[in-house]
Amino acid sequence: MASTASSAIKRALITTLKIGVYTAIVGLIALVVAVGIAMSSLPSYQELVRRDDLGQMIRVRAADGSVLVSLGPSFGEWLSYDEIPPIMKNAMVAVEDRRFRSHIGVDPVGLARAVKVRFDRGRWREGGSTITQQLARNIFLTNTRTFGRKMREAILALALERRFSKEQILELYLNRVYFGGGAYGIDAAARRFFGHSAENLTLSEAAIIAGLVKAPSNYSPTADAEAAKGRAGIVIDLMKQQGYVSAFDAASAEPADVKLVPTPKQNSVRYFTDWVLPQLDTLIDETVEPIDVWTSLDAGMQRAADQAINANTPPGAQGALVSLDRDGAVRAMIGGRDYVSSLYNRATQATRQPGSAFKLFVYLAALEAGHTPNDTVVDEPVNINGWRPRNNDRTHHGPVTVREAFARSINTVSAKLGQEVGFRTVADMAQRFGITTEVNTDPSMVLGTSDVRLIDMTRAFAGVASKGVAVVPYGIVKVATTDGRLLYQHEPESGRTLVAPWVAAQMTDLLQAAVLTGTGRAAQIGRPVAGKTGTTSANKDGWFIGFSSGITTGVWMGRDDARPIPGLQGGRAPAMAFHGHMVKAVASRPAEEFEIEVTMPDWQTEGEEEAWTGEPDDFLMVDPDGNPISPDAAPQPGGEPDRAAPDQPEQEQEAAGETLSQEWLDRAVGRARPPPPPREPPPPRP
C-alpha cells in the first residue's frame, strides 16, 4: 500500500516536472518570438539618436540676449561614446547598473530582488531595472508600475541588447536620460548645472549628474543643491567599492565645493513669457526643433518694475505694470506681486474701471472738435438726464481753463465736454486708441465706468506720446533655431494716424500739467513727464499712466475681489510706483522736452477777419452734398446766384442759391468748427 502511494507521488512529481519543463520551453519560445518581434520593430540607431519625441525646447531671451526662462526639454550636444568622459560612464554604471557590462539586458539578481520587494510591500519599487531597461522605458513606455509594463520593458531590453552593442546602449542612455531642471542628456545637464560641456567633467560633477537619475525632481541642483551634493557622495563611495576610482581620488573629491550655475529668476518675468509664448502659434510653424525666442524685455527695467510694484502696492492689494517703448516694444511687464502664488496676469487679462484716467479720451475728443488748452469752461453743477456728477472736493470753481480742469481732474467739466462732443464720440475715440473692451455710452462713462485692460490704456497713452500715431505692443523680436536659422523677424509697422499732431500736442500739454500742478505730482522724476491719475469709487482701483523720454508706463493697483482699499488713490501709490520705476527705466536716456507747440490748422489760426469775411482760397469747389464741381459752375462772390432747376426740392434750391463762403464749404464737407464770435459787420468793400 505504501509502495502504491509512493509510486503515485513519484508520478505526480514527474508529471509536474514535465509540465514545468514544457511550460518553460513554451515560455522560452514565446519569449524568443516576442524578442524577435520587438527587434524587428525597433527603430534604427540613427532614428534613436534623434530626440524629437521629447518635446520642443524653447529658450526665451531678453533684449540683451540673456536667457529669461527655458521651457520644455533642454538638449546639449550629442556626445558619442568615445567623447563621453570615462569618469561619467563609470559613475553611471556604478550607481545604476553594476552588472551592465555582463548581463543580457535583464539582471536576474536585480529582477529577483525587485520581485521580492513587490510581494513584500505590495507595489513595485525602482531598483530592479538595468540601464537597458531604463532606456527601453524612457523611449518606448510610460512610468506606470504594473506587471505588464515590467514584462514589456524586459522584452524590449532583451531586444535592444540583441540589436545594439553595449557601447551604443550606454551612449543612447547618457544622451537621452532626464536629469531634472528640464535637462535631457549629460551635456545638457552639465551646461545647465555647471555652465560647461560634459566633455570635461570632474569626478564630483560626474557624481552629481549620475546621482540625479533616481529622483531628478528631488536631487536636481535646481530643486535642492545640498541634496544633490549629498547624493554625489554616495555615488563616489560606490565607485570606490567597485574599483572605478582609488581611495585617494574618492577622498579628494569634494562635491560640496562644486559651484552651481544660479537658476534664472522666473518670478515676475513669467507673466511676460506667458503673454508672448502663445503668440508663437501665429508667427512660426516649427513645433519640434529647439528654438530661441528673442524678446523686447529689458532685464534692468523688469527688475526696476518688480521693485517698484512690491515697494509701493498697499498690503492686501495687487499691482500691475506695463512699460512700452516708443515703437510698442514691451520693456517691462508685471502681472502681480508674486507669480508663484498667482499666475493671473493683471496687466493683460484683468478688466477694471480706469476712473479719471479715461478722461484722456474725453479731452482728445474735445480738442479734436476745436477746443484748446487755454479755452475757458465753467465748473458748475451739471444735470444730464438726471445724472449729477460731483467733484472730488465737493465744490465748484467757476470759470477755469481746459488745462486747469484736466490737471485738477474736475468731473463736471469732463461731463460738460462729453455731452458737448457726444458720448458716442468719446467711446469711438477710446476704441480708436486701442481699447478692446466694450465702452458704454452712458453719461457717466466720461468718468471711467467702462472696464478696460492696463495694457490697452498704456497703449492709448503711448499713442499720444507718439504724436497721434498708433502704437501696437509687441514682445517677440525674432525667433531662430538653435543653429541660427531665422524663423521670424518683427517688422516695424507703419503707424496709423489716430489724431492730428496738433491734437496730440495739446493733449500732451494737458497731461504734463496734470503732473506739474495737478493730481499726478508724485510721478515727477526730474525730467519732463506727462500723465494722468485714475481713482474709482470707494478707492477700489488706483491708476497712473504716463510717459517720458520715449517710455510709456501704466500702473494699476487694487484687490482681485474689487473690495475697497482705504487711502488708495491714483496720485499716491500708483504714481509713486511709476516714479520708482521710471527713474531707473529712463536713467540712461536723454531727457526730452515735449513738443506742445505745433502748427495749427488754418481754420484755427487764420485771422478772424479773413476767416469769416475774406475771399475764399483757391481750392476745389464742392456742391452741398460734398461732390466736386467745376469752377465755371461755382457761384462767384458778389455775383447773382444761379437758380436751381424748377424740380429741385425747396431745401436744395435754398442751398444752391447760397453764396460760396468758407462757412458754406465747411458745412458742405461736414467739417466741424466753432461758431464765430459775435462782431460788428465788416465795412463794405470799395
BADOSE-339550 format. One line per 10 residues: their letters; for each residue z, y negated, x of C-alpha. Coordinates in steps of 0.1 Angstrom, whole numbers. Each point is the difference from the previous one (the first is absolute). Layout:
# residues N
A) Z:Y:X | ...
***
This chain:
# residues 686
MASTASSAIK) 0:0:0 | 9:-23:29 | -33:9:17 | -19:-9:-31 | 17:-34:-2 | -6:-6:37 | -37:8:-5 | -2:-24:-29 | 15:-28:20 | -23:8:29
RALITTLKIG) -31:-1:-22 | 12:-33:-15 | 5:-15:34 | -35:12:11 | -15:-14:-32 | 17:-33:5 | -11:-1:36 | -35:7:-10 | 0:-27:-27 | 14:-24:26
VYTAIVGLIA) -27:9:25 | -27:-2:-26 | 14:-33:-12 | 2:-13:35 | -36:11:7 | -12:-16:-32 | 20:-31:8 | -14:-1:35 | -35:4:-13 | 7:-28:-26
LVVAVGIAMS) 14:-22:27 | -30:6:23 | -23:-7:-29 | 19:-32:-9 | 0:-12:36 | -37:8:2 | -7:-20:-31 | 22:-29:13 | -18:1:33 | -34:-3:-16
SLPSYQELVR) 12:-30:-21 | 16:-19:29 | -17:-33:10 | -14:-2:35 | 21:-14:28 | -20:-33:-1 | 7:-4:-37 | 37:5:6 | 0:-26:27 | -9:-26:-27
RDDLGQMIRV) 31:-14:-17 | -17:-15:-31 | 21:22:-23 | 32:-18:10 | -10:-33:-18 | -12:-34:11 | 19:-20:26 | 2:-37:-6 | 14:-25:25 | 6:-34:-15
RAADGSVLVS) -1:-28:26 | 11:-36:-1 | -23:-29:9 | 11:3:37 | -9:38:1 | 36:13:-1 | 6:30:-22 | 18:-10:-32 | 2:36:-14 | -16:34:5
LGPSFGEWLS) -7:19:-32 | -11:36:-4 | -3:24:29 | -1:-14:35 | -22:18:25 | -2:-4:37 | -26:14:24 | -8:37:-4 | 12:16:32 | -16:33:13
YDEIPPIMKN) 23:28:11 | -5:-10:37 | 8:-36:-8 | 33:8:-16 | 29:-2:25 | 15:34:8 | 34:-14:-7 | -11:-8:-35 | -14:35:-7 | 30:17:15
AMVAVEDRRF) 24:-22:-20 | -17:9:-33 | -2:37:8 | 37:0:10 | 13:-15:-32 | -25:13:-25 | -12:34:10 | 13:15:33 | -21:31:-4 | -32:-19:-8
RSHIGVDPVG) -20:13:29 | 7:37:-8 | 0:4:-38 | -31:6:-22 | 6:-30:-22 | 31:14:-17 | 32:5:18 | 16:32:-14 | 34:-10:14 | -1:-34:-15
LARAVKVRFD) -14:13:-32 | 28:26:-3 | 25:-28:5 | -16:-21:-26 | -1:28:-26 | 37:7:7 | 9:-36:-6 | -21:0:-32 | 21:29:-14 | 33:-14:13
RGRWREGGST) -5:-36:-13 | -24:6:-29 | -27:-23:13 | -24:-3:29 | 12:-20:31 | -23:-12:27 | 4:19:33 | -23:30:-4 | -33:-17:3 | -19:1:32
ITQQLARNIF) -21:-30:13 | -30:18:-13 | 16:4:-35 | 10:-37:0 | -36:-10:9 | -13:22:-28 | 24:-16:-25 | -7:-36:12 | -38:5:-3 | -4:23:-30
LTNTRTFGRK) 32:4:-20 | 28:-20:-15 | 37:-1:9 | 12:20:-31 | 25:27:10 | -12:30:-19 | -6:36:11 | -37:-3:-10 | -5:-31:22 | 18:18:29
MREAILALAL) -24:30:-3 | -31:-23:-1 | 14:-19:30 | 4:33:20 | -35:12:-9 | -15:-34:11 | 20:1:32 | -14:34:8 | -35:-12:-7 | 5:-30:22
ERRFSKEQIL) 12:21:29 | -31:23:-4 | -24:-30:-2 | 14:-24:26 | 17:2:34 | 37:-8:6 | -11:-32:18 | -22:-11:-30 | 28:7:-24 | 26:-20:20
ELYLNRVYFG) -25:-28:4 | -6:-2:-37 | 37:1:-7 | 9:-27:24 | -27:-23:-12 | 6:5:-38 | 37:6:-6 | 20:-28:-17 | 26:-17:21 | 14:-26:-24
GGAYGIDAAA) -6:-37:-2 | -35:6:-13 | -11:16:33 | -21:31:1 | -5:16:34 | 19:-5:33 | -22:-29:11 | 6:-20:-32 | 38:8:3 | 1:-11:37
RRFFGHSAEN) -17:-33:-8 | 21:-5:-32 | 33:7:16 | -4:-8:37 | -30:-23:1 | -22:21:23 | -23:30:0 | 13:36:-1 | -18:7:32 | 28:-13:21
LTLSEAAIIA) 31:11:-19 | 33:4:18 | 23:30:-6 | 23:-20:-22 | -29:-14:-21 | -16:34:-4 | 33:14:-11 | 4:-28:-26 | -34:7:-14 | 5:38:0
GLVKAPSNYS) 33:-4:-19 | -16:-19:-28 | -20:29:-15 | 30:17:-17 | 8:-31:-21 | -22:-30:7 | 17:-21:-26 | 35:7:13 | -7:-1:38 | -28:-26:1
PTADAEAAKG) 8:-29:23 | -12:-23:-28 | 27:14:-22 | 29:8:23 | -4:-6:37 | 33:15:10 | -7:32:-19 | -34:3:17 | 15:-4:34 | 28:25:-8
RAGIVIDLMK) -25:26:-12 | -19:-5:33 | 30:12:20 | 0:33:-19 | -38:4:8 | 7:-6:37 | 28:26:0 | -24:26:-16 | -27:-8:26 | 26:6:28
QQGYVSAFDA) 11:33:-16 | -37:12:-2 | -8:-10:36 | -23:-29:-8 | 21:-26:19 | 25:4:27 | 37:-7:-5 | -4:-31:22 | -29:-14:-20 | 19:7:-32
ASAEPADVKL) 31:-18:13 | -21:-29:12 | -16:-6:-34 | 16:-28:-20 | -15:-1:-35 | 26:-27:-9 | -17:-24:24 | -35:3:-14 | -12:-33:-13 | -15:2:-34
VPTPKQNSVR) -26:-24:-14 | 17:-21:-27 | -12:7:-35 | -21:-30:-14 | 20:-19:-27 | -13:12:-33 | 21:-20:-24 | -14:-33:-14 | -35:7:16 | -4:30:-24
YFTDWVLPQL) -4:-24:-29 | -31:-13:17 | -14:34:10 | 6:13:-35 | -21:-29:-13 | -29:3:24 | -5:37:5 | -11:8:-36 | -29:-25:6 | -15:25:25
DTLIDETVEP) -14:20:-29 | -24:-29:-8 | -8:-9:36 | -8:33:18 | -10:35:-8 | 17:18:29 | 29:21:-12 | 3:26:28 | -4:-16:34 | 30:-18:15
IDVWTSLDAG) -4:-38:-4 | 15:-32:12 | 5:-28:-26 | 2:-34:16 | 17:-25:-23 | 6:-37:-3 | 38:3:2 | 17:-22:27 | 30:20:13 | 18:-32:10
MQRAADQAIN) -5:-16:-34 | 11:32:-17 | 33:0:19 | 5:-36:-8 | -7:7:-37 | 24:29:0 | 28:-20:16 | -6:-30:-23 | 1:21:-32 | 31:20:9
ANTPPGAQGA) 18:-31:13 | -5:-22:-31 | -3:23:-30 | 31:-2:-22 | 23:31:-2 | -12:25:-26 | -35:-16:-2 | -33:11:15 | -24:-22:20 | -37:2:7
LVSLDRDGAV) -24:-20:22 | -37:-2:7 | -16:-20:28 | -38:-7:0 | -21:-14:28 | -27:-26:-9 | -26:28:-4 | 21:22:-22 | 14:23:27 | 34:13:-10
RAMIGGRDYV) 22:-8:30 | 34:11:-15 | 11:18:-31 | 35:8:-12 | 2:20:-33 | 38:2:-1 | 32:-1:21 | -1:37:10 | -30:23:-3 | 22:31:6
SSLYNRATQA) 20:-7:-32 | -29:-13:-21 | -37:5:5 | -9:-24:-28 | -21:-28:14 | 11:-32:-17 | -27:-20:19 | -29:18:-15 | 12:20:-30 | 28:-20:-17
TRQPGSAFKL) -10:-25:-27 | 25:-28:-6 | 0:-35:-15 | -7:-26:26 | 17:-30:-16 | -10:-34:13 | -21:15:27 | -26:5:-27 | -3:-38:-4 | -25:3:29
FVYLAALEAG) -26:9:-26 | 10:-27:-25 | -4:-27:26 | -32:15:14 | -15:-2:-35 | 13:-36:-5 | -14:-11:34 | -34:16:-8 | 0:-18:-33 | 3:-34:17
HTPNDTVVDE) 37:-7:7 | 11:-11:35 | 33:3:18 | 6:-37:-6 | -6:0:-37 | 29:-10:-22 | 13:24:-27 | 31:-5:-22 | 28:24:2 | 13:0:-36
PVNINGWRPR) 9:25:-27 | -28:23:-10 | -6:20:-31 | -30:24:0 | -1:19:-33 | 38:3:0 | 4:8:37 | 22:-26:17 | 2:5:37 | 29:-14:19
NNDRTHHGPV) 3:-12:36 | 25:17:23 | 21:-31:3 | -1:-4:-39 | -12:-36:4 | -32:-20:-1 | -13:-24:26 | -26:-20:-18 | -32:-9:19 | -5:21:31
TVREAFARSI) -29:8:22 | -17:34:-2 | 12:6:36 | 36:-7:-9 | -2:21:-31 | -12:30:20 | 24:-5:29 | 29:-2:-24 | -14:28:-22 | 3:-20:-32
NTVSAKLGQE) -6:24:-29 | -9:-25:-26 | -28:-15:21 | -14:35:6 | 1:6:-37 | -19:-32:-7 | -26:7:26 | -5:36:-12 | -5:-13:-36 | -24:-26:12
VGFRTVADMA) -23:23:20 | 6:30:-23 | 21:31:5 | -30:22:1 | -14:-22:29 | 33:5:19 | -2:38:-5 | -36:0:11 | 10:-19:31 | 26:26:9
QRFGITTEVN) -25:28:-4 | -25:-19:20 | 24:-1:29 | 7:37:-1 | 27:7:-26 | -8:36:-11 | 26:3:-27 | -3:-12:-36 | 7:-37:-4 | 12:-11:-35
TDPSMVLGTS) -11:-33:-15 | 32:-9:-18 | 11:-36:9 | 30:13:20 | -25:17:24 | -1:-32:20 | 36:8:12 | -9:34:13 | 7:24:-28 | -28:25:8
DVRLIDMTRA) 8:28:23 | -18:-1:34 | -1:18:33 | 13:-15:32 | -32:8:20 | -21:-16:-28 | 20:-32:1 | -1:-1:38 | -37:4:-2 | -3:-29:-24
FAGVASKGVA) 19:-24:23 | -21:12:29 | -31:-11:-20 | 14:-35:-1 | 8:1:37 | -36:10:7 | -13:-32:-17 | -8:17:-33 | -18:31:13 | 11:34:-12
VVPYGIVKVA) 21:21:23 | -1:38:-5 | 30:19:16 | -10:30:22 | 19:22:24 | -25:24:16 | -20:-15:29 | -18:31:12 | 1:38:-1 | -11:22:28
TTDGRLLYQH) 3:36:11 | 23:8:29 | -30:3:23 | -11:-36:-9 | -27:6:-27 | 1:-30:-24 | 2:9:-36 | 8:-34:-16 | 1:-36:11 | 13:-28:-22
EPESGRTLVA) -25:-27:-6 | 11:-36:-8 | -9:-9:-35 | -19:-31:-8 | 27:-19:-19 | -6:-8:-37 | 8:-37:-8 | 28:-2:-26 | 4:-37:-2 | -15:-30:17
PWVAAQMTDL) 14:-9:34 | 15:-33:-13 | 19:19:-27 | 14:24:26 | 9:-30:22 | 18:-18:-28 | 18:32:-9 | 11:3:36 | 13:-35:-2 | 22:10:-29
LQAAVLTGTG) 12:32:17 | 9:-19:31 | 20:-25:-20 | 19:29:-16 | 12:11:35 | 6:-35:14 | 18:-16:-29 | 3:25:-28 | 14:34:-9 | -13:17:31
RAAQIGRPVA) 18:-19:28 | 17:31:13 | -35:13:10 | -6:-27:26 | -7:14:35 | -6:-31:21 | -38:-1:-6 | -21:-7:-31 | 8:24:-28 | -13:1:-36
GKTGTTSANK) 16:22:-26 | 17:4:-34 | 32:15:-13 | 4:21:-31 | 31:10:-19 | 0:19:-33 | 25:-3:-29 | 36:11:7 | -9:3:37 | -17:33:-3
DGWFIGFSSG) -27:-7:25 | -3:-23:30 | -34:-9:17 | -13:-21:28 | -36:0:10 | -15:-23:26 | -22:-4:30 | -1:-15:35 | -22:3:31 | -24:25:-17
ITTGVWMGRD) 27:24:-13 | 8:2:-37 | 33:18:-9 | 14:10:-33 | 36:10:-6 | 16:15:-31 | 36:10:-7 | 17:16:-30 | 14:32:-14 | -21:29:-10
DARPIPGLQG) 17:2:-33 | -6:-38:-6 | 37:-8:-4 | 11:-36:9 | 10:-8:35 | 25:-29:2 | -13:-28:21 | -34:14:6 | -26:-28:1 | -34:-2:17
GRAPAMAFHG) 11:-30:21 | 29:19:15 | -1:36:12 | -38:5:-4 | -7:-33:17 | 24:8:28 | -17:34:5 | -33:-18:1 | 14:-23:27 | 15:29:20
HMVKAVASRP) -33:19:0 | -24:-29:5 | 18:-16:30 | -8:32:19 | -33:8:-16 | -16:-33:10 | 19:-6:32 | -31:8:22 | -24:-20:-22 | -7:-37:3
AEEFEIEVTM) 14:-22:-27 | -27:-11:-25 | 0:-31:-21 | -13:5:-36 | -33:-16:-9 | 11:-17:-32 | -24:-29:3 | -35:12:-9 | -31:-16:-15 | 4:-3:-38
PDWQTEGEEE) -29:5:-24 | -20:-31:-9 | 13:-1:-36 | 35:-4:14 | -6:-24:28 | -28:-23:-10 | 8:-35:-11 | 9:-4:-36 | -26:-26:-7 | -28:22:14
AWTGEPDDFL) 15:32:-15 | 1:-13:-36 | -27:-27:-3 | -24:2:30 | -34:14:2 | -3:38:0 | -7:17:33 | -34:16:7 | 6:36:-9 | -13:27:-23
MVDPDGNPIS) 0:-10:-37 | 13:24:-27 | -1:0:-38 | 31:2:-22 | 0:38:4 | 0:-3:38 | -37:10:4 | -21:-19:26 | -25:-26:-12 | -27:-19:18
PDAAPQPGGE) 8:-35:11 | -29:-13:-22 | 16:13:-31 | 34:-14:8 | 10:-33:-17 | 0:-30:23 | 31:-22:3 | -3:-29:-23 | -32:13:-16 | -6:11:-35
PDRAAPDQPE) 13:35:-5 | -24:27:-11 | 2:10:-36 | 8:36:-7 | -24:21:-19 | 5:-2:-38 | 10:36:-3 | 29:-3:25 | 35:2:-14 | 18:-32:-4
QEQEAAGETL) 24:7:29 | -29:8:24 | -18:-32:-11 | 31:-20:9 | 2:18:34 | -36:-5:7 | 3:-37:-7 | 29:-5:24 | -5:-21:32 | 0:21:31
SQEWLDRAVG) 32:-8:17 | 24:17:25 | 23:7:-29 | -29:16:-20 | -9:22:30 | 36:11:5 | 2:10:-37 | -34:17:1 | 9:23:28 | 35:6:-12
RARPPPPPRE) 17:-16:30 | 35:-11:-8 | 12:-34:13 | 29:-22:-9 | -7:-27:-26 | -7:-35:15 | 28:-25:-1 | -3:-27:-26 | -16:-31:15 | -19:-31:-8
PPPPRP) -37:5:-5 | -20:-9:32 | -20:-32:0 | -36:4:-13 | -26:7:26 | -24:-29:7
***
